[in-house]
């Protein structure tokens, strides 16, 4: 948390002073120092791939679905951008500055530019301001919490209208809310699977450093999609074997 490519460069430099140049000791480095292409968008891209796998399982596609994204930092903004490019409609977005909504779909490229210029989504033209506290209970097909943890709890879980929740944040759903949502028939794609794109591409970066051979961005993205697709199949197999939900299936797979 709170680190970036510059921080990783400093760590690599300090290690090299005492042990010699060895780029594989840290990941998330700048490209020129052995970082991986595709790293910046990786967690958001994995959210897209996870969402596609979940919707395909239910006979749906990203195109035409209505999405709400809570949080517009690196993960939320990339997820919104990639989902929008694949035909999904982002109908509401929030960040620390506020929340906005357009039931016909928000222009995500415009929102990205606005958020950089104005330090947040608040005030974007073409979308109406709403209470940030209501973002999780807005009407949508897919809710993507991509902000701090613990935002979905017993106080608001009964009001959630989404059919699917894709956990782009770490632990956004409290255990009590998990049980309530399950009884409502809302499918939750757990964080342990859905938001691990960054760490997966960190592994790819380590592999590239060990091999001394850099992949192009297309290969990174294709490998990430393969890992996501196979990972979802493995989680579903665990669910069938143990008659459990996706969260327990992912945890069981991890333990095995």
Residue pairs with C-beta under 8 A, 6 or more apart in sequence:
3 28
4 28
5 28
5 29
5 30
5 35
6 30
7 28
8 26
8 27
8 28
8 29
8 30
8 35
9 29
9 30
9 33
11 25
11 26
12 23
12 25
12 26
12 29
12 33
12 34
15 22
15 25
15 26
16 22
19 25
23 29
23 33
23 34
23 209
24 34
24 206
24 209
24 210
27 35
27 36
27 202
27 203
27 205
27 206
28 35
28 39
28 198
28 202
28 205
29 35
29 205
31 37
34 205
34 208
34 209
35 205
36 201
36 202
36 204
36 205
36 208
36 214
36 215
36 220
37 214
37 215
37 216
37 217
37 220
38 45
38 201
38 217
38 220
38 221
38 224
39 198
39 201
39 202
39 205
39 220
40 74
40 78
41 78
41 82
42 197
42 198
42 200
42 201
42 220
42 224
43 74
43 75
43 78
43 79
43 168
43 195
43 196
43 197
43 198
44 74
44 75
44 76
44 77
44 78
44 79
44 80
44 81
44 82
44 168
44 197
45 78
45 82
45 197
45 221
45 224
46 194
46 195
46 196
46 197
46 198
46 200
46 224
46 228
47 75
47 78
47 79
47 82
47 83
47 144
47 146
47 166
47 168
47 194
47 195
47 197
48 62
48 79
48 82
48 83
48 86
49 197
49 224
49 225
49 228
49 229
50 166
50 189
50 193
50 194
50 228
50 232
51 62
51 83
51 142
51 144
51 164
51 166
51 189
51 194
52 61
52 62
52 86
53 228
53 229
53 232
54 164
54 166
54 187
54 189
54 232
55 61
55 62
55 65
55 142
55 164
57 232
57 236
58 164
58 187
61 87
62 83
62 86
62 87
62 88
63 86
63 87
63 88
64 87
64 88
64 89
65 88
65 89
65 141
65 142
66 88
66 89
66 91
66 139
66 140
66 141
66 142
67 80
67 83
67 88
67 89
67 90
67 91
67 140
67 141
67 142
67 143
67 144
68 90
68 91
68 92
68 93
68 135
68 136
68 138
68 140
68 142
68 143
68 144
68 162
69 76
69 79
69 80
69 90
69 92
69 93
69 94
69 144
69 146
70 76
70 93
70 94
70 135
70 136
70 143
70 144
70 145
70 146
70 147
70 151
70 169
71 94
71 95
71 145
71 146
71 147
71 148
71 168
71 169
72 80
72 93
72 94
72 95
72 111
72 115
72 120
72 121
72 146
73 95
73 146
73 147
75 146
75 168
75 169
75 195
76 93
76 95
76 144
76 146
76 147
76 168
77 112
77 115
79 144
79 146
79 168
80 90
80 93
80 108
80 111
81 108
81 109
81 112
83 90
84 90
84 105
84 108
88 142
89 104
89 105
90 105
90 106
90 108
91 101
91 102
91 103
91 104
91 105
91 106
91 138
91 139
91 140
92 99
92 100
92 101
92 102
92 106
92 130
92 135
92 138
92 140
93 99
93 100
93 106
93 111
93 121
93 127
93 135
94 100
94 121
94 132
94 135
94 147
95 115
95 120
95 121
95 147
96 120
97 118
97 119
97 120
97 121
97 122
98 120
98 121
98 122
98 123
98 129
98 132
99 121
99 122
99 129
99 130
99 131
99 132
99 134
99 135
100 106
100 111
100 121
100 122
100 124
100 127
100 128
100 129
100 130
101 127
101 128
101 129
101 130
101 138
102 126
102 127
102 128
103 139
106 124
106 126
106 127
107 126
110 124
110 125
110 126
111 121
111 124
111 127
114 121
114 123
114 124
115 121
115 124
122 129
123 129
130 138
136 143
136 145
136 151
136 152
136 156
136 159
136 160
137 156
137 159
137 160
137 161
138 161
139 161
140 161
140 162
141 162
141 163
141 164
142 162
142 163
142 164
142 165
142 166
143 160
143 162
143 164
143 165
143 166
144 165
144 166
144 168
145 151
145 152
145 165
145 167
145 168
145 169
145 172
145 173
146 168
146 169
146 195
147 169
147 172
148 169
148 172
149 169
149 170
149 171
149 172
150 171
150 172
150 174
151 169
151 172
152 160
152 165
152 172
152 173
152 174
152 177
152 181
153 174
153 176
153 177
154 174
154 176
154 177
154 180
156 177
157 173
157 176
157 177
157 180
157 181
157 184
158 180
158 184
160 181
160 184
160 186
162 186
163 186
163 187
164 186
164 187
164 188
164 189
165 173
165 181
165 186
165 187
165 188
165 189
166 189
166 194
167 173
167 188
167 189
167 190
167 191
167 194
167 195
168 191
168 194
168 195
169 191
169 195
170 191
170 195
171 191
172 191
173 181
173 188
178 188
178 247
181 188
182 188
182 245
187 246
188 245
188 246
188 247
189 246
190 246
190 247
190 250
190 251
192 247
192 250
192 251
192 254
193 231
193 232
193 235
193 246
193 250
197 224
197 228
200 224
200 227
201 220
201 224
204 215
204 220
204 223
204 224
208 214
208 215
215 223
234 253
235 246
235 249
235 250
235 253
236 246
236 249
238 244
238 249
238 250
238 252
238 253
238 256
239 245
239 246
239 248
239 249
242 248
242 249
242 252
244 252
